[in-house]
Amino acid sequence: MPNTYYLATDDWLNITFRLCIALLIGAFIGLERQIHRKPAGLRTHILVSLGSSMFTLVIMQTGGLQSSHDALSRVIQGIAAGIGFLGAGEIVRQSSQESQRPEIHGLTSAAAIWVSAALGIAAGCGLWQLGLIGALITFLVLNVFKRLEKHQNN
């Protein structure tokens, strides 16, 4: 049974395709965030998705050297934890000088960054259909559910 977690280092076409899918997915989500004037916009989501894909591809290319299931699992766990810190920076901001209380903002933007990372991992693993479908669903959640929330608050 062939090792499906291994990707040859000279498979430039497949590597390029996976990175481009990650870039497009990040751009799709990031553009939506940019249009709505969110701090984490186009470039942030592209870099998160692309970086997650690249971390995944490193393991995919060295998969023949060690137990690939364990290595890939550890990389995905590391990405998820690391993105949590990036998301935390998006969420907690210092409020005005008068109150000196932290305010909570940006939960949806932090979640979108987290999803961009997951979709980048999917693209890096070659699961481009999952990545594209996930990006479409994310776009719908960010737009359709925002309208439903506004409608319900009126």
TORRO-362802 format. One record per residue (C-alpha): x, y, z; residue in three letters. Coordinates in Angstrom, 2 decimals. Layout:
! residues N
+---------+---------+---------+------+
:      px :      py :      pz : type :
+---------+---------+---------+------+
:       X :       Y :       Z :  ALA :
...
+---------+---------+---------+------+
//
This chain:
! residues 154
+---------+---------+---------+------+
:      px :      py :      pz : type :
+---------+---------+---------+------+
:    0.00 :    0.00 :    0.00 :  MET :
:    1.57 :    3.33 :   -1.04 :  PRO :
:    2.17 :    6.11 :    1.47 :  ASN :
:   -0.56 :    8.65 :    0.67 :  THR :
:    1.00 :   11.14 :    3.09 :  TYR :
:    4.13 :   11.52 :    0.97 :  TYR :
:    4.56 :   14.13 :   -1.77 :  LEU :
:    7.72 :   14.06 :   -3.88 :  ALA :
:    9.87 :   17.19 :   -3.62 :  THR :
:   10.17 :   17.35 :   -7.42 :  ASP :
:    6.40 :   17.30 :   -7.99 :  ASP :
:    6.35 :   21.04 :   -8.75 :  TRP :
:    2.99 :   21.00 :  -10.49 :  LEU :
:    1.19 :   19.41 :   -7.54 :  ASN :
:    3.00 :   21.61 :   -5.02 :  ILE :
:    2.19 :   24.75 :   -7.00 :  THR :
:   -1.45 :   23.71 :   -7.40 :  PHE :
:   -1.86 :   23.13 :   -3.66 :  ARG :
:   -0.23 :   26.45 :   -2.76 :  LEU :
:   -2.33 :   28.33 :   -5.32 :  CYS :
:   -5.53 :   26.76 :   -3.98 :  ILE :
:   -4.51 :   27.84 :   -0.46 :  ALA :
:   -3.79 :   31.34 :   -1.75 :  LEU :
:   -7.16 :   31.56 :   -3.53 :  LEU :
:   -9.04 :   30.28 :   -0.48 :  ILE :
:   -7.32 :   32.81 :    1.77 :  GLY :
:   -7.97 :   35.57 :   -0.75 :  ALA :
:  -11.65 :   34.65 :   -1.03 :  PHE :
:  -12.22 :   34.86 :    2.72 :  ILE :
:   -9.84 :   37.80 :    3.19 :  GLY :
:  -11.50 :   39.85 :    0.48 :  LEU :
:  -14.86 :   39.43 :    2.20 :  GLU :
:  -13.30 :   40.62 :    5.48 :  ARG :
:  -11.54 :   43.50 :    3.70 :  GLN :
:  -14.77 :   44.67 :    2.07 :  ILE :
:  -16.39 :   44.80 :    5.51 :  HIS :
:  -13.41 :   46.83 :    6.79 :  ARG :
:  -12.18 :   44.28 :    9.30 :  LYS :
:   -8.61 :   44.60 :   10.62 :  PRO :
:   -7.68 :   41.08 :    9.50 :  ALA :
:   -8.32 :   41.35 :    5.79 :  GLY :
:   -7.01 :   40.13 :    2.48 :  LEU :
:   -3.29 :   39.84 :    3.20 :  ARG :
:   -3.76 :   38.32 :    6.65 :  THR :
:   -6.05 :   35.55 :    5.42 :  HIS :
:   -3.87 :   34.83 :    2.40 :  ILE :
:   -0.78 :   34.53 :    4.60 :  LEU :
:   -2.54 :   32.35 :    7.19 :  VAL :
:   -3.92 :   29.98 :    4.56 :  SER :
:   -0.69 :   29.89 :    2.56 :  LEU :
:    1.45 :   29.41 :    5.67 :  GLY :
:   -0.74 :   26.58 :    6.94 :  SER :
:   -0.51 :   24.92 :    3.55 :  SER :
:    3.27 :   25.26 :    3.52 :  MET :
:    3.66 :   23.76 :    7.00 :  PHE :
:    1.52 :   20.86 :    5.85 :  THR :
:    3.48 :   20.43 :    2.62 :  LEU :
:    6.75 :   20.21 :    4.55 :  VAL :
:    5.43 :   17.13 :    6.32 :  ILE :
:    3.93 :   15.76 :    3.11 :  MET :
:    7.35 :   15.99 :    1.44 :  GLN :
:    9.24 :   14.40 :    4.30 :  THR :
:    6.56 :   11.81 :    5.02 :  GLY :
:    8.78 :    8.92 :    4.03 :  GLY :
:   11.21 :    9.74 :    6.84 :  LEU :
:    8.95 :    9.08 :    9.83 :  GLN :
:    5.48 :    8.06 :   10.87 :  SER :
:    3.49 :   10.47 :    8.72 :  SER :
:    0.21 :   10.14 :   10.59 :  HIS :
:    1.83 :   11.32 :   13.81 :  ASP :
:    3.90 :   14.05 :   12.18 :  ALA :
:    0.96 :   15.46 :   10.23 :  LEU :
:   -1.22 :   15.36 :   13.35 :  SER :
:    1.39 :   17.28 :   15.35 :  ARG :
:    1.75 :   19.92 :   12.63 :  VAL :
:   -2.01 :   20.43 :   12.44 :  ILE :
:   -2.19 :   20.73 :   16.23 :  GLN :
:    0.65 :   23.26 :   16.18 :  GLY :
:   -1.03 :   25.33 :   13.49 :  ILE :
:   -4.33 :   25.34 :   15.39 :  ALA :
:   -2.61 :   26.46 :   18.60 :  ALA :
:   -0.51 :   29.09 :   16.84 :  GLY :
:   -3.48 :   30.55 :   15.04 :  ILE :
:   -5.20 :   30.78 :   18.41 :  GLY :
:   -2.61 :   33.33 :   19.48 :  PHE :
:   -3.13 :   35.31 :   16.29 :  LEU :
:   -6.88 :   35.21 :   16.85 :  GLY :
:   -6.47 :   36.31 :   20.46 :  ALA :
:   -4.65 :   39.40 :   19.26 :  GLY :
:   -7.63 :   40.16 :   17.07 :  GLU :
:  -10.15 :   39.70 :   19.88 :  ILE :
:   -8.78 :   41.52 :   22.91 :  VAL :
:   -8.15 :   45.22 :   22.54 :  ARG :
:   -7.67 :   47.88 :   25.15 :  GLN :
:  -10.72 :   50.08 :   25.55 :  SER :
:  -10.84 :   53.84 :   25.91 :  SER :
:   -8.64 :   55.65 :   28.42 :  GLN :
:  -11.57 :   56.37 :   30.75 :  GLU :
:  -12.68 :   52.85 :   31.58 :  SER :
:   -9.39 :   50.92 :   31.33 :  GLN :
:  -11.39 :   47.71 :   30.85 :  ARG :
:  -10.61 :   45.25 :   28.11 :  PRO :
:  -13.31 :   45.03 :   25.46 :  GLU :
:  -14.15 :   41.96 :   23.45 :  ILE :
:  -14.34 :   42.54 :   19.72 :  HIS :
:  -13.43 :   40.55 :   16.65 :  GLY :
:  -14.61 :   37.06 :   17.57 :  LEU :
:  -15.88 :   36.47 :   14.06 :  THR :
:  -12.67 :   37.77 :   12.52 :  SER :
:  -10.63 :   35.50 :   14.78 :  ALA :
:  -12.82 :   32.57 :   13.79 :  ALA :
:  -12.36 :   33.45 :   10.11 :  ALA :
:   -8.58 :   33.42 :   10.60 :  ILE :
:   -8.87 :   30.01 :   12.26 :  TRP :
:  -10.99 :   28.68 :    9.37 :  VAL :
:   -8.48 :   30.09 :    6.85 :  SER :
:   -5.78 :   28.07 :    8.56 :  ALA :
:   -7.88 :   24.90 :    8.43 :  ALA :
:   -8.66 :   25.44 :    4.76 :  LEU :
:   -4.97 :   26.02 :    4.07 :  GLY :
:   -4.21 :   22.68 :    5.74 :  ILE :
:   -6.83 :   21.02 :    3.53 :  ALA :
:   -5.24 :   22.56 :    0.43 :  ALA :
:   -1.78 :   21.48 :    1.57 :  GLY :
:   -3.02 :   17.91 :    2.00 :  CYS :
:   -4.37 :   17.98 :   -1.56 :  GLY :
:   -7.99 :   18.09 :   -0.45 :  LEU :
:   -8.80 :   20.98 :   -2.77 :  TRP :
:  -12.49 :   20.09 :   -3.04 :  GLN :
:  -12.82 :   20.26 :    0.76 :  LEU :
:  -10.96 :   23.57 :    0.75 :  GLY :
:  -13.13 :   25.15 :   -1.92 :  LEU :
:  -16.40 :   23.90 :   -0.42 :  ILE :
:  -15.27 :   25.05 :    3.02 :  GLY :
:  -14.38 :   28.50 :    1.65 :  ALA :
:  -17.79 :   28.81 :    0.02 :  LEU :
:  -19.57 :   27.79 :    3.22 :  ILE :
:  -17.41 :   30.23 :    5.21 :  THR :
:  -18.30 :   33.03 :    2.80 :  PHE :
:  -22.00 :   32.21 :    3.19 :  LEU :
:  -21.73 :   32.16 :    6.98 :  VAL :
:  -19.95 :   35.52 :    7.03 :  LEU :
:  -22.53 :   37.13 :    4.76 :  ASN :
:  -25.88 :   35.39 :    5.06 :  VAL :
:  -25.79 :   34.95 :    8.82 :  PHE :
:  -24.70 :   38.57 :    9.31 :  LYS :
:  -27.84 :   39.66 :    7.45 :  ARG :
:  -29.98 :   37.30 :    9.54 :  LEU :
:  -28.49 :   38.75 :   12.74 :  GLU :
:  -29.22 :   42.30 :   11.59 :  LYS :
:  -32.74 :   41.35 :   10.56 :  HIS :
:  -33.43 :   39.67 :   13.88 :  GLN :
:  -32.09 :   42.65 :   15.88 :  ASN :
:  -34.49 :   45.05 :   14.09 :  ASN :
+---------+---------+---------+------+
//
